[in-house]
């Protein structure tokens, strides 16, 4: 693993610098903003560790990466180490360098870390279920303000459509279609749909006016003087609790809204830590987790749930469904004990 990594021989330039810049911009946009932030943080941490030991950073060598894996194994989870390795690989490949993480020794070190640490997540998003959402809405004492109306619409629409925080932030008024029975919501891009094929989710009218996502969205649209089909973001920042900006709200702001509103209702998610076998708290992913959990509690089949949550793999969905229905689904009660 000590052999030096050589820079790939660059091909002869056959296109103009302007076209090359366009290609570079296109390749840069291949990763989500969240992935870019995560990779950037990982590389900074790796660079500091290398600097302390006078190791090469860029390009680096497989033995350096393996040593870094061994170092990180005593500090962080296996999923974080895997993220670190992916960031190192991306940084090298993007610069036209050989990928040091593809070496057999590096992959072996990563697998060994997995056996030592276990690959189960060390933390999980606590689900904000329908019951929890009722408590959150009841605790909101500002529903007559634009902030309250916006936050209620974010919470209820995010739960009803099983959305990730980034999906809520990206919504435009053009993504909505009003029908007699409710709303059609177009998800233009998501974590599992990076190419932007898009998917449509149906949001029916709720059975309770105070928690109806359709009525909440309409209330927000009226307060913000926006209309379905017009150009512009669905949800925006609000300054001084009164001035509605035209710029879209960020995904991090969505996460903060979920956390603050849940906390105000006394919902922390800590009660799920024992169920999940991992530290659990309310996060930006809690609305999506809450939809899956609430649907499982209602007895809906995993296939039916996946059509709304848009899970491509049922084993991913099972992380939410199994803890909820473990007793009911168990065959132990059917073997005559």
Secondary structure, 3 states (H helix, E strand, C coil): CCCCCCCCCCCCCCCCHHHHHHHHHHHHCCCCHHHHHHHHHHHHHHHHHHHHHCCCCCCCCHHHHHHHHHHHCCCCCHHHHHHHHHHHHHHHHHCCCCCHHHCHHHHHHHHHHHHHHCCCCCEEECCCCHHHHHHHHHHCCCCCCHHHHHHHHHHHHHHHCCCCHHHHHHCEHHHEEEECCEEEEEECCECCECCCCCEEEEEECCCCHHHCHHHHHHHHHHHHCCCCCCCCECCEEEECCCEEEEEECCHHHHHHHHHHHHHHCCCCCHHHHHHHCCEEECCCCHHHHHHHHHHHHCCCCHHHHHHHHCCCCHHHHHHHHHHHHHHHHCHHHHCCC
